Amino acid sequence: MTDETRRAEDRQDTTHFGFTTVNRDDKVHLVRGVFDSVASRYDIMNDLMSVGIHRLWKRFTIELSAVRPGQTVLDIAGGTGDLSARFSTLVGAQGKVILADINASMLAVGRDKLLDAGAFGNLHMVQCDAQTLPFLDNSIDCITIAFGLRNVTDKQLALESMERVLKPGGRLLVLEFSKPTSALLQKVYDTYSFRILPMMGRLVANDEDSYRYLAESIRQHPDQETLLGMMEEASFVDCQYHNMTGGIVAVHRGIKA
């Protein structure tokens, strides 16, 4: 199969929303509905679901970014602003951090959270789609997308959009749930994801369906090697990934040539 044929198939009229097949144009609205529903409890559920380990995953991602004072950072699907808050400190007054998300509800929660924390004036918020980033070519020093790529309809298109706006030598960091490296861990993780996680969603966020979708979206996301290949196809170089917590989560890094 040629690259052209595969890309045509990838961009057909239907796609997946969890385990359900939907029209491509409908997915963005369905995903928006999920995050409208969970926005107010998003941070609490993250802490509960990961037993707080998500903070370590994000810290490692920030370390890999090698962000320096004065740089411009784009935090895609930044939601409630965990990474943006830290980047704001790292780039300093001469730098710029753009917290971007397609979902207005998540940005509203992030705005309130960052204001309460006394975030620097170098933080900017933009509601936009990762597939069509509204930024100039070669304008961003570093891009992160944490636990957001799996919700994008056309992941390849989004990676290409990210590569376009990065400066030469700029870094992309993709932090996302991935495939456990152990068969036993995979079984335990499946039980947790499809039985315990929806129950937690019902009890804490009063939304079992949204957290069932989140579990399904993780299973539909490309594994480590597949995502690595997608980044290389988007023209990133020196691509590599680091497994964390037995491969439950992986952070991929690529450089714009």
Secondary structure, DSSP 8 states (H G I E B T S, - for coil): --HHHHHHHHTSSEEEETTEEEEHHHHHHHHHHHHHHHGGGHHHHHHHHHTTTHHHHHHHHHHHHT--TT-EEEEET-TT-HHHHHHHHHH-TT-EEEEEES-HHHHHHHHHHHHHTT--TTEEEEE--GGG--S-TT-EEEEEEES-GGG-S-HHHHHHHHHHHEEEEEEEEEEEE---SSHHHHHHHHHIIIIIHHHHHHHHSS-HHHHHHHHHHHHHS--HHHHHHHHHHTTEEEEEEEEEGGGTEEEEEEEE-
